[in-house]
Amino acid sequence: MARILITSALPYINGIKHLGNLVGSQLPADLYARYMRARGHEVMFICATDEHGTPAELAAAKAGKPVAAYCAEMHRVQAELAQGFGLSFDFYGRSSSARNHALTQHLARQLGEAGLISVITERQMYSPADGRFLPDRYIEGTCPNCGYERARGDQCEECTKQLDPTDLINPRSAISGSTDLELRETRHLFLRQSALRETLDKWIDSQTGWPVLTTSIAKKWLHDGDGLQDRGITRDLDWGVPAQFDGAPWEGMEGKVFYVWFDAPIEYIAATAEWADAQGLDDSAWQRWWRTDQGADDVRYVEFMGKDNVPFHTLSFPATLIGSGEPWKLVDYIKSFNYLNYDGGQFSTSQGRGVFMDQALDLLPADYWRWWLLSHAPENSDSEFTWENFQASVNKDLADVLGNLVSRVTKFCRAKFGAVVPAGGDCGPLEDRLIADLEAGLRSYQTAMDAMMVRRSAQDLRALWVLGNEYLQEAAPWSTFKSDPDRAAAQIRMALNLIRVYAVISQPFIPGAAARIMEAMACDDWSWPGDLRAALGALPQGHGFDVPDVLFAKITDDQRTEWAERFAGTRS
């Protein structure tokens, strides 16, 4: 049994997330966590809401609420939606927690004592109209790299280039829209990432098997232009982790807070501590996951994120942990994703474009969305959501292949043998061939899941479902029953047991449907089919079952057309 630590990039608190956010980190992380648990490993799956920085302040101001109250409300909403999508977090924390405040300040102090923090006087945009400095996301403008007209002052959402507010063309205040901006001097703390460039470079080179997307982004930031740059880690904001330690501000940092991208990854650790607190456990319970001097050296740590988050997780967060001089667990594997686009355009939280998590659950159960998103995950390139493709995938994969098999087998058995696993008959060459094919398919599926090849895993799982349908088609128990009822009984007994196996191995993708199948089969044995032949006899003769309701209703053309029209605009 291995110990697997899994973190998903923290979703910003500024509103409900769209499906592109979901498939870019949380959903594939959940797939991997569920699979690893199913294989018997000890898993700690951590996520949290990212509650600091300008996104929180701007969203709260737009909602007309105090930022603390807004964050508390949106944390509850996001946690409920995560539960609705079956995301199996061991803990879903908050970056505004006392744990994260204390740990962020502690790590900053360690970095300072190691000589890795500098106080820099710089010129920063000030808005007379707003009466304040405008850090990063309080400024919008045209990206000098790609020309995107709504780039933010920290990073361009379109091309992912890291920016400073002064880089923007035609900058304007994100608060008032004022273009009357001027540069004024202010002082900030900077993390001296450049001093750790060689260490980070060697560490990245030592990581084998990382996705090309992950390593290429990290190497670009390390070596392009002047190489890895020092990064400001404080901002002129009211909401955030105060730039202080031992209860007193850093000299000259009065009224400033740590930059959200400094404290947010630290919340992975803090949220694990929050989990321990919630369980009534002492610090050793979370430290065994995060400190190598407390046993974390045998933990495999995997991070899931969109490609725009890669630089912070391959460089800035490791620089924080390495630079602290303390024995923190570093990531072993970073699974990064490209973008999921929406029907000819882009999903966008800021612009309200696309289908959002709450809207999706209002239309259909979570498994419909989970299956499509994971089977079309943007791993090697951007992918695109279209309503036509969504309808086709749900109808062909879920309804026609898996759902139809479950319905045909259970209804036929009830009609001919009663609602019990039938007795009589033995396996023959056809069943032996099926078992051999299933064993090969299961090995391929497990290999893909172990390697976090999400789309390939979905293809392999569907192929396993197809094998069952092909077996039924060839065995034709409805015809066999007329001349050889015992043989038909053996075929249906095999098929009923196969349905249970499908529920077990499909659970990481479609946990809701898997649970419904197991309930119908009156079975609570979720053990992974290590011995497939034995697993196909787990439901004994005489075992009772129920015929489940329709697992997956087909999406009609009228529904598809109506939904495409409804979501063609933008969300307010």
BASE-150729 format. One record per residue (C-alpha): x, y, z. Coordinates in steps of 0.25 Angstrom, whole numbers, plus 5000, padded with zeros to 4 digits. Example, Ala and Ser with C-alpha at 12.3 -4.5 7.8 and 13.67 -1.06 7.14 Angstrom:
# residues 2
504949825031 505549965029 
# end
This chain:
# residues 572
500050005000 500650134996 500350275002 499850374991 499750524994 498850594984 498550744982 497750814972 497950964969 497151054978 495951114971 495851264973 494651304982 494151404972 492951334967 492451194963 493451124954 493151074940 493350944934 494750984928 495251014942 494650874947 495350794936 496650874938 496950824952 495950774962 495250664953 496450594948 497050604962 495750534968 495850424957 497250394961 496950404976 495750304974 496550214966 497650204976 496750184988 496050074980 497450004978 497650004993 498550124995 498550225006 498150355000 498050505005 497350584995 497350734998 496750864992 496250994997 495651124992 496751234989 496151354996 497251464996 497651564986 496951654976 495951544971 495351534985 495251684987 494751724974 493651614974 493251654988 493151794984 492251764972 491351674981 491251794991 491751705003 492951715012 494051625007 494051535019 492551505018 492651495003 493751385004 493051305015 491851305006 492551264993 493351155001 492051095005 491551104991 492751044984 492850934995 491350894992 491650894977 492850804979 492050714986 491050714975 492050674965 492550564974 493950624977 494450534988 495350634996 495850585009 495750735013 495350855006 495950975013 496051125012 497351205009 496851315019 496951215030 497751245043 498651125039 499051185026 499251315032 500251265042 500951165032 501051275022 501751375032 502651265037 503151225023 503351375020 504151385032 505051265029 505251325015 505651455021 506651395031 507251315019 507451445012 506451415001 505551535003 505951674999 505151805001 505051874988 504652014985 503852014972 502952104964 501452054964 500252094958 499352194966 497952234963 497552374968 496152344964 496152224974 497152284984 497952164984 499152074978 498651974968 499351844969 499251744958 497851704956 497351844959 497851884946 497451834932 497951864918 498551814905 499551704906 500851744900 501151594896 499851554889 498951674888 497851624897 497051744901 496651694915 497951654920 498151664935 499351734942 499951604947 499751504935 499051504922 497851404922 497951384907 499451354905 499851324920 501051424919 501451474933 501251624933 501451744942 500451854942 501451944936 501551854924 500051874919 499751964908 498652064910 498452024925 497252054933 496652034947 495851904949 495051974960 494652104953 495152094939 495952214940 497152234931 497752344939 498852264945 500152304950 501452234955 501752254970 502852194979 502452084988 503251974996 503051824995 503651694999 504251614987 504551464987 505951454982 505651334972 506851364964 507751324975 507051184974 507051174959 508151064958 507550984969 506150984963 506750954949 507450834955 506250794963 505350794951 506350714943 506350614953 504850594952 504550484942 503350464934 502750594936 501750634924 502450714913 501450834916 501950844930 503450834928 503450924915 502651034923 503651024935 504851024926 504351144918 504251224931 505651184936 506351214923 505651304914 506151454913 506851484926 506451354933 505651344946 505351474952 505151514966 503651534969 502951624978 502151554989 501451674996 500351754991 499651884995 498251824999 497351815011 497051665010 498051565012 499151505021 499851625027 501251645024 501751615038 502351515047 502251505063 501151605062 501951715057 502051765042 503251755034 503951885034 503351975024 502251875021 501151935030 499751915023 500251825013 499851675011 500551555004 500351534990 499251434987 500151344979 501151334991 500051295001 499151214992 500051084990 500451095005 498951065007 499150925002 499950895015 499150985023 497850915019 498450775022 498650835036 497250885036 496850745033 497550695045 496950805054 495550765049 495850615052 496350655066 497750605063 499150665067 500150725057 500850595054 499550545047 499750655036 501350665037 501450515033 500950565019 501750685018 503050685026 504150585022 504650575036 503250525040 503150415030 502750495017 503950445010 503150315006 501950405001 501650414986 501150554984 500450594971 499850724967 498750754957 498650894950 498350964938 499551014930 499451154934 499751114949 501051034945 502051144947 501651164961 501651014965 502950974958 503751104962 503151194972 502551094982 503751004981 504651124983 503851164996 503951025002 505450994998 505851135002 505251125016 506351015019 505250925025 504950785022 503650805013 503150705004 503350744989 502450704978 502750574971 501850594959 501150714953 499950674944 499650804935 498550824926 498250914914 496950994912 495550944910 494951044900 493451064899 492651054886 493551134877 494051224888 494651224902 494051184915 494251314924 493951334939 494151484937 493351494925 492251394929 492451314917 492051164916 491351064925 491651074940 491650964951 490251004957 489651014943 490150884939 489650814951 488250874948 488250814935 488750674937 489350584948 490850604950 491250474944 490850524930 491750634931 492850554938 492950454927 492950564916 493950654922 494950544926 494850464913 495150594906 496150654916 497050754909 498350684912 499250694900 498550814893 497350904896 495950834894 494650894891 493250864897 492150864887 490650824890 490650724878 491850654883 491350654897 490050594893 490750484884 491650444895 490650434906 489650354897 490650264890 491650234902 490750244915 489350214910 489550114898 490850044903 490750034918 489350074922 488749984911 489549864916 489149874930 487649894926 487649774916 488249674926 487549704938 486149714931 486349584924 486849514936 485649564944 484649514933 485249374931 485949344944 485449434954 486149554961 487249454966 488649414960 488149284953 488749144956 489149044945 490149034934 491649054934 492549144927 493049104913 494049154902 493249274900 493349324914 494849284915 495049374903 494249484909 495149474922 496449474914 495949594907 495549664920 496849634927 497649694915 496649814915 496749834930 498249834930 498249944919 497250024927 498050014940 499350054933 498750174927 498150214941 499450194948 500050284938 498950384939 498650374924 497250424926 496650414912 497350284909 496750234922 495350274918 495550204904 496050074911 494850074921 493850094909 494549974902 494349894914 492849924914 492849894899 493449754902 492149724910 491249764899 491949684889 491949564898 490449574900 490249594885 490949464882 490449384894 489049434891 488449374904 487049414899 487149314888 487949214896 486849214906 485949144896 486749024894 487749014906 487249094919 488449044927 489349104917 488549234917 488649234932 490149224932 490249344922 489349434930 490049394943 491349434936 490749564931 490149604945 491549584951 492149664940 491149784943 491749784957 493149784952 492749904943 492249974955 493549954962 494449994951 493650114946 493450174960 494650274958 493950334946 492450314949 492250294964 490850324965 490450224954 491350124960 490750134974 489350124967 489849994960 490349934973 489149964981 488249894970 489249784971 489049774986 490549774987 491549854996 492749784991 493549894984 494849814984 495649834971 495649714962 497149674964 496649524960 495649554949 495149414948 494849414963 494249544962 493349494952 492749394962 492549494973 491049494972 490749354976 489549274970 488249314977 488749454980 487649554979 487649684971 486749794967 486549844953 487049994954 486450104948 486950164935 488450194938 488650294927 487450364919 487850404905 487950554902 486950584891 487150674879 486150774885 486850784898 488250804891 487650914883 487050984895 488250974903 489151024892 488251144891 488151174906 489651174908 490051244895 490151374903 490851414915 490551394930 490251524938 
# end
